[in-house]
Amino acid sequence: MSADLGRVFSGVGAVLLDFDGPVCSIFAGYPALQVAAELVEVLRRRGVDVPPDLAGEPDPLEVLRRTGAAGNYGTTRAVEDALCAAERRAVETAEPTPYGREVIVAAQQAGIPVAAVSNNSAGAVSAYLAAHRLAGYVSPVVGRAYADPDRMKPNPEPILQAVRALGQLPARCVLVGDSLSDIEGARAAGVAVIGYANRPSKVDAFRLAGAGAVVTSMGEIAEVLLDRAED
């Protein structure tokens, strides 16, 4: 266990997990690129003049974000509904992250509550947790606000929503995330943050962004929690 990781977990009262990354790869079997292209087709069917950079956007969440920024709520709702449906389909073939389940179970054994805070839809997250017999271990599940992408992380609101639901102070919570938006959102919320660098290029980026600790395997976090459970 690294000194940074031990320091972050000292006195922690709750663990907040991002979903896509720390828990699973949601688009492993239904690629994000395909979903993003389908959302672009929703825009075209509604008569939106799609610029080339958006037409080639590989991230469905970014398609939703840019749609919301355009200011047409009806179109944003249409893209949101299509993305929710795609995510529900995607979780059926999502690939569990190694040691993601062990982190959740070890936290319960240590008496530490776990919440999910995701830019994916709450319905998709809950469906995955139920299918993998983890629903009873994770509460609350905070997904993105419906058709309001400005409230996705790095906006700290969903993180603080989970903190309030857990009855904790932000300073006693830690968020585990695999993106810069997780780190930025956690820091804005006053929550400690661990960067899960599932690609080598993320390690330095997370450290520069201010992550309290960086891990390359969820197993490192599971080990810390198991130690807590045994104390």
Phi, psi and omega in degrees: 000132179285156178298322180299316182294316178298321180293318180298321184276353179294117178079009180292135179252349179199148178248129175251126181248127162297157186265298183284103185130282181294329182259316181199171169258098191297325185260025182299320183256352180223086196304142179303323179300319178293317179298316179300319179295323178293324177292323176298322177295325174301317179298315182296321179295336178268010175082015180282133175280102187274120178291156184303322182292326176286325179299329180259011182294125182273350186253113181299328178294327178288326174299316178296317181299315181289328175296315179298322181294337180288341170091004178262106187293324179298318178291320177299318178298319180297317179291319177301313181298319179294322179291319177302315180296319180295320180293321177297323176290320185296323184294342178293335180239017179295147181258118180301139176285132177306128179071003176296316178296319181297325177298314182296313182292319180295324178298317178296318179298330179274000180076024181251119180292150180238133173240156172253133177229108192227150168276356170278167182289144180300325180298319179292316180299313181296322179295318178296312182300320179294317182295333182255017175057043179240000186300324181285353182259346188233116177198131005276170169250114180250110177259187182289149176294138186297123174054032179221068188296343176297341181267005173285157171305138022276003171305128183285352186305310181296329178293314180293329176299317178293319179300314180296319181296329179277349181071029182250163168275145179308321184294346180257012180243153174229134176258133174253119182218162184244019181221160177297329178295327176295315183293315180296317180295318180295317180296322178294329181276351183078024181254139174296154184219138174246126177272123175267102184271088180278003169224140184305327183295343183278340188302303183292323181298319180292320179296317179295328181282351175102019176298139180291332176204156177231131177238153176253357177216137175295343178298330178296321179287319178302321181297317179297317182292323177295322176298319178297321181294331183273346181290000000 
